[in-house]
Amino acid sequence: MNQKTLPILYSFRRCPYAMRARLALKSSKIVCELREVVLRDKPADMIAASPKATVPVLIDRDGAVVDESLDVMLWALRQNDPHAYLQPELGTEQDMLELISRIDGPFKQNLDAYKYAPRNAEPDSSIGVERDQHRDAAMACLTELEEKLLESEFLFGNRIALADIAIAPFVRQFANVDIEWFQSQPFPKLIAWLETFVSSDNFAACMYKYDKWVAPEPGIPFPEQQA
Ligand SMILES: N[C@@H](CCC(=O)N[C@@H](CS)C(=O)NCC(=O)O)C(=O)O
């Protein structure tokens, strides 16, 4: 396939927003030209296309720019959704979007405050207490997920859907701040759901380490096409 005809995806391996976009693209099998970005040295072409300069950014063949991760997911899955990620077994696409927005809002705010609090703060210092408050508030936001996972294997039924792949990268980010603490919490279903996600072939295929893209080299076709 001529790479010039592919949509372009500016991505950053470790960014949870870019991860959810890659997961949806992989499922939809829509091949893009992936350009791996280093956040402290973003490509001028990416900033020209999307001045807010966050990843992911997708540029469609016709030049249309999609620069919100959830929109990239929907862009891909509305064209091709072989695993019916937009049609969950339980609930509707709208129910999934509402849950995703609660996670993207209050949960993510508390996650960032927890994750980026100074590492060396003593537990009983004001910074340490505040960090733990954000950690606990973030965990409280995940109660809703645990409750859903008591009912079914995935968030909206017994098969994976949009909400799972949109949310799991953020729960992973939260868990990894202090994995021992996370795994000691009374959320067994959430812990098992996250483990299923991080150990999946799908996730591994979306976490391949690409070299930084340098213009004018072509990026890497993603998802990799199966022979
Ligand atoms: N609302 C955006 C958020 C994307 C975002 O904040 N990505 C981070 C990386 S995880 C970023 O690019 N930050 C810009 C920077 O660090 O310069 C989306 O859903 O795509």
The ligand as an SDF file (V2000), in Angstrom:
LIG
                    3D

 20 19  0  0  0  0  0  0  0  0999 V2000
   -8.0810   15.7130   25.6960 N   0  0  0  0  0  0  0  0  0  0  0  0
   -6.9260   15.2340   24.9790 C   0  0  0  0  0  0  0  0  0  0  0  0
   -5.7660   15.1060   25.9680 C   0  0  0  0  0  0  0  0  0  0  0  0
   -4.4910   14.5850   25.3450 C   0  0  0  0  0  0  0  0  0  0  0  0
   -3.2780   14.8570   26.2210 C   0  0  0  0  0  0  0  0  0  0  0  0
   -3.3320   15.6480   27.1820 O   0  0  0  0  0  0  0  0  0  0  0  0
   -2.1400   14.2290   25.8810 N   0  0  0  0  0  0  0  0  0  0  0  0
   -0.9220   14.5530   26.6050 C   0  0  0  0  0  0  0  0  0  0  0  0
    0.0440   13.3950   26.6810 C   0  0  0  0  0  0  0  0  0  0  0  0
   -0.5700   12.0630   27.6840 S   0  0  0  0  0  0  0  0  0  0  0  0
   -0.1840   15.6520   25.8310 C   0  0  0  0  0  0  0  0  0  0  0  0
   -0.0540   15.5690   24.6470 O   0  0  0  0  0  0  0  0  0  0  0  0
    0.2880   16.6680   26.5460 N   0  0  0  0  0  0  0  0  0  0  0  0
    1.0240   17.7380   25.9190 C   0  0  0  0  0  0  0  0  0  0  0  0
    2.3680   17.9400   26.4860 C   0  0  0  0  0  0  0  0  0  0  0  0
    2.7500   17.2520   27.4420 O   0  0  0  0  0  0  0  0  0  0  0  0
    3.0800   18.7880   25.9450 O   0  0  0  0  0  0  0  0  0  0  0  0
   -7.2740   13.9270   24.2860 C   0  0  0  0  0  0  0  0  0  0  0  0
   -8.1590   13.2160   24.7680 O   0  0  0  0  0  0  0  0  0  0  0  0
   -6.6760   13.6070   23.2440 O   0  0  0  0  0  0  0  0  0  0  0  0
  1  2  1  0
  2  3  1  0
  2 18  1  0
  3  4  1  0
  4  5  1  0
  5  6  2  0
  5  7  1  0
  7  8  1  0
  8  9  1  0
  8 11  1  0
  9 10  1  0
 11 12  2  0
 11 13  1  0
 13 14  1  0
 14 15  1  0
 15 16  2  0
 15 17  1  0
 18 19  2  0
 18 20  1  0
M  END
$$$$
